[in-house]
Amino acid sequence: MKTILVPVDYSETSVGAAIYACELAKLLSAKVTLFHAYHPPIPSSEYDAVLIPDIDLEKENMLLLENFKRDLSKQISLNSNIECEVKIGFAVDEIVTTAIEKKVDLVIMGISGGGKVSEYVLGSNTMGVIRKSGVPMIVVPPKATFKKPAVLVFACDYKREVSAKVIASLKEYVHAFGAKLLVLNLEKPSVGVTFEKAVNGIQLENALSTTEHSLHFLPNTGDIADEMNKFIDSHDADLLITVPHHHSLLHRIFNKSITKHLAFHSHVPLLALQE
């Protein structure tokens, strides 16, 4: 894990995510790229049609990002391996493009959406990057503070086979952090175990046979987010890991009815792995 991309929009949440990323980078001896995507000013009338040259816009936005980096250094001790980059364009598109061009290993973002429950993840730039980048991503809640991840929770429901790529990523993070891995089955107790789920569970167990881990079952009584937070707190976990499938687990976790609890009370970042 050598390169971490940190999109910045100068909000409080992006400050928190940047601090988390820089602390994690020191732990992993990784390079951090602070990144900002900006738009050209739109003239309000024909009389305002004289636009600032692109090169001046780039210089202006780079100065803002350099100032952000300087302010960051007043809050935490930064290593010297931090660079700044700005691009003109839409945030999600430019973040994804930059992640691919730089071959980054991890993207770290805060939660945006202006505090509206329905926008917590599903309507934000954060979710757009998770869907499009193909790169592992850590989502940092507003109240999160950095702590070396010692206990990782991998949440799954055994409806799909966990891919070899995801298994490799799980092992990489467990090894990098020297952490314990808790595999958490989120399926409701009332739902019977199908042959497919049983096979997927056995395959996952075999794939993790050389990695220290333990299996757990969530007594899901209705509010999956509340039960998950209770599990995380009771096991003093530091990072929640999941795989974003379309209209599946991630959607169930971050829907309107349960988002508020996670958004305003969870202190645990979420790592979304890509298949």
For each residue, the residues with C-beta under 8 A, 3 or more apart:
1: 4 28 30 105 106 172 176
2: 30 31 105
3: 30 31 33 102 103 104 105 106
4: 1 21 24 25 30 31 32 33 104 105 106 107 108
5: 33 35 95 98 99 102 104 106 107 108 135
6: 14 17 18 21 32 33 34 35 107 108 109
7: 14 35 36 37 91 95 107 109 125 129
8: 14 18 34 35 36 65 68
9: 14 36 91 112 125
10: 14 15 36 64 68
11: 14 15 110 112
12: 15 16 110 142
13: 16 17 110 111 112 140 142
14: 6 7 8 9 10 11 17 18 109 110 112
15: 10 11 12 18 19 72 110
16: 12 13 19 20 110 140 142 144
17: 6 13 14 20 21 108 109 110 140
18: 6 8 14 15 21 22 34 68 72 108
19: 15 16 22 23 72 75 76 146
20: 16 17 23 24 108 138 140 144 145 146 269
21: 4 6 17 18 24 25 32 108 138
22: 18 19 25 26 32 72 76 78 79 82
23: 19 20 26 27 76 146
24: 4 20 21 27 28 30 108 138 146
25: 4 21 22 28 29 30 31 32 79 81 82
26: 22 23 29 79
27: 23 24 148 177
28: 1 24 25 176
29: 25 26
30: 1 2 3 4 24 25 81 105 106
31: 2 3 4 25 81 82 83
32: 4 6 21 22 25 81 82 83
33: 3 4 5 6 82 83 84 85 98 102 104
34: 6 8 18 65 68 69 82 83 84 85
35: 5 6 7 8 84 85 86 87 94 95 98
36: 7 8 9 10 61 64 65 68 84 85 86 87
37: 7 86 87 88 89 90 91 93 94 95
38: 57 61 86 87 88
39: 42 88 89 90
40: 51 52 54 57 88
41: 51 52
42: 39
43: 46 48 49 50 51
44: 48
45: 48 49
46: 43 49
47:
48: 43 44 45
49: 43 45 46
50: 43
51: 40 41 43
52: 40 41 56 57 60
53: 56 57
54: 40 57 58 88
55: 58 59
56: 52 53 59 60
57: 38 40 52 53 54 60 61 88
58: 54 55 61 62 86 88
59: 55 56 62 63
60: 52 56 57 63 64
61: 36 38 57 58 64 65 86
62: 58 59 65 66 84 86
63: 59 60 66 67
64: 10 36 60 61 67 68
65: 8 34 36 61 62 68 69 84 85 86
66: 62 63 69 70 84
67: 63 64 70 71
68: 8 10 18 34 36 64 65 71 72
69: 34 65 66 72 73 78 82 84
70: 66 67 73 74
71: 67 68 74 75
72: 15 18 19 22 68 69 75 76 78
73: 69 70 76 77 78
74: 70 71
75: 19 71 72
76: 19 22 23 72 73
77: 73
78: 22 69 72 73 82
79: 22 25 26 82
80:
81: 25 30 31 32
82: 22 25 31 32 33 34 69 78 79
83: 31 32 33 34
84: 33 34 35 36 62 65 66 69
85: 33 34 35 36 65 98
86: 35 36 37 38 58 61 62 65
87: 35 36 37 38 94 97 98
88: 37 38 39 40 54 57 58 94
89: 37 39 93 94
90: 37 39 93 94
91: 7 9 37 94 95 125 128
92: 95 96 125 128 129 132
93: 37 89 90 96 97
94: 35 37 87 88 89 90 91 97 98
95: 5 7 35 37 91 92 98 99 107 125 129 133
96: 92 93 99 100 129 132 133
97: 87 93 94 100 101
98: 5 33 35 85 87 94 95 101 102 104
99: 5 95 96 102 104 107 129 133 135
100: 96 97 103 133 134 135
101: 97 98
102: 3 5 33 98 99
103: 3 100
104: 3 4 5 33 98 99 107 135
105: 1 2 3 4 30 135 136
106: 1 3 4 5 30 135 136 137 138
107: 4 5 6 7 95 99 104 129 133 135 136 137 138
108: 4 5 6 17 18 20 21 24 137 138 140
109: 6 7 14 17 112 125 126 129 137 138 139 140
110: 11 12 13 14 15 16 17 126 139 140 142
111: 13 120 121 124 126 139 140 141 142 263
112: 9 11 13 14 109 119 124 125 126
113: 116 118 119 120 121 123 124
114: 119
115: 263
116: 113 119 120 123
117: 120 256 259 260 263
118: 113 122 123 256 259
119: 112 113 114 116 122 123 124
120: 111 113 116 117 123 124 254 259 260 262 263
121: 111 113 124 126 127 130 139 250 254 259
122: 118 119 127 251 254 255
123: 113 116 118 119 120 127
124: 111 112 113 119 120 121 127 128
125: 7 9 91 92 95 109 112 128 129
126: 109 110 111 112 121 129 130 137 139
127: 121 122 123 124 130 131 254
128: 91 92 124 125 131 132
129: 7 92 95 96 99 107 109 125 126 132 133 137
130: 121 126 127 133 137 139 244 250 272
131: 127 128 244
132: 92 96 128 129
133: 95 96 99 100 107 129 130 137 274
134: 100 274
135: 5 99 100 104 105 106 107 274
136: 105 106 107 169 271 272 273 274
137: 106 107 108 109 126 129 130 133 271 272
138: 20 21 24 106 107 108 109 239 269 270 271 272
139: 109 110 111 121 126 130 269 270 271 272
140: 13 16 17 20 108 109 110 111 144 269
141: 111 144 262 263 266 267 268 269 270
142: 12 13 16 110 111 263 264
143: 264 265 266 267
144: 16 20 140 141 267 268 269
145: 20 267
146: 19 20 23 24
147: 150 238
148: 27 177 238
149: 152 173 177 179 238 239
150: 147 177 178 179 180 238
151: 179 180 182 235 236 237 238 239
152: 149 170 173 174 177 179 180 181 182 237 238 239 241 271
153: 182 184 231 232 235 237 239 240 241
154: 170 181 182 183 184 241 242
155: 184 186 228 240 241 242 249 253
156: 162 183 184 185 186 204 242 243 249
157: 185 186 187 197 248 249
158: 185 187 197 198 200 201 204
159: 196 197 200 248
160: 200 245 248
161: 199 200 203 204
162: 156 166 167 200 203 204 207 243
163: 166 167 275
164: 167 168 207
165: 168 169 274 275
166: 162 163 169 170 243 273 274 275
167: 162 163 164 170 171 204 207 208
168: 164 165 171 172
169: 136 165 166 172 173 273
170: 152 154 166 167 173 174 181 208 211 241 273
171: 167 168 174 175 208 211
172: 1 168 169 175 176
173: 149 152 169 170 176 177 179 239 241 271
174: 152 170 171 177 178 179 180 181 211 212 213
175: 171 172 178
176: 1 28 172 173
177: 27 148 149 150 152 173 174
178: 150 174 175
179: 149 150 151 152 173 174 238 239
180: 150 151 152 174 212 213 214
181: 152 154 170 174 208 211 212 213 214
182: 151 152 153 154 213 214 216 235 237
183: 154 156 204 208 213 214 215 216
184: 153 154 155 156 216 217 218 228 231
185: 156 157 158 201 215 216 217 218
186: 155 156 157 218 220 224 228 249
187: 157 158 191 197 217 218 220
188: 191 220
189: 217 219 220
190:
191: 187 188
192:
193: 197 198
194: 197 198
195: 198 199
196: 159 199 200
197: 157 158 159 187 193 194 200 201
198: 158 193 194 195 201 202
199: 161 195 196 202 203
200: 158 159 160 161 162 196 197 203 204
201: 158 185 197 198 204 205
202: 198 199 205 206
203: 161 162 199 200 206 207
204: 156 158 161 162 167 183 200 201 207 208
205: 201 202 208 209 215
206: 202 203 209
207: 162 164 167 203 204
208: 167 170 171 181 183 204 205 211 213
209: 205 206
210:
211: 170 171 174 181 208
212: 174 180 181
213: 174 180 181 182 183 208
214: 180 181 182 183
215: 183 185 205
216: 182 183 184 185 231
217: 184 185 187 189
218: 184 185 186 187 224 227 228 231
219: 189 227
220: 186 187 188 189 224 227
221: 227
222:
223: 226 227 258 261
224: 186 218 220 227 228 252 253 258
225: 228 229 253 258 259 261 262
226: 223 229 230 258 261
227: 218 219 220 221 223 224 230 231
228: 155 184 186 218 224 225 231 232 240 253
229: 225 226 232 233 261 262 265 266
230: 226 227 233 234
231: 153 184 216 218 227 228 234 235 237
232: 153 228 229 235 237 240 266 268
233: 229 230 236 237
234: 230 231
235: 151 153 182 231 232
236: 151 233
237: 151 152 153 182 231 232 233 240 268
238: 147 148 149 150 151 152 179 268
239: 138 149 151 152 153 173 179 268 269 270 271
240: 153 155 228 232 237 268 269 270 271
241: 152 153 154 155 170 173 270 271 272 273
242: 154 155 156 249 250 253 270 271 272 273
243: 156 162 166 249 250 272 273 274 275
244: 130 131 249 250 272 274
245: 160 248 249 250
246: 251
247: 251
248: 157 159 160 245 251 252
249: 155 156 157 186 242 243 244 245 252 253
250: 121 130 242 243 244 245 253 254 272
251: 122 246 247 248 254 255
252: 224 248 249 255
253: 155 224 225 228 242 249 250 258 262
254: 120 121 122 127 250 251 258 259 262
255: 122 251 252 258 259
256: 117 118 259
257:
258: 223 224 225 226 253 254 255 261 262
259: 117 118 120 121 225 254 255 256 262 263
260: 117 120 263 264
261: 223 225 226 229 258 264 265 266
262: 120 141 225 229 253 254 258 259 265 266
263: 111 115 117 120 141 142 259 260 266
264: 142 143 260 261
265: 143 229 261 262
266: 141 143 229 232 261 262 263
267: 141 143 144 145
268: 141 144 232 237 238 239 240
269: 20 138 139 140 141 144 239 240
270: 138 139 141 239 240 241 242
271: 136 137 138 139 152 173 239 240 241 242
272: 130 136 137 138 139 241 242 243 244 250
273: 136 166 169 170 241 242 243
274: 133 134 135 136 165 166 243 244
275: 163 165 166 243
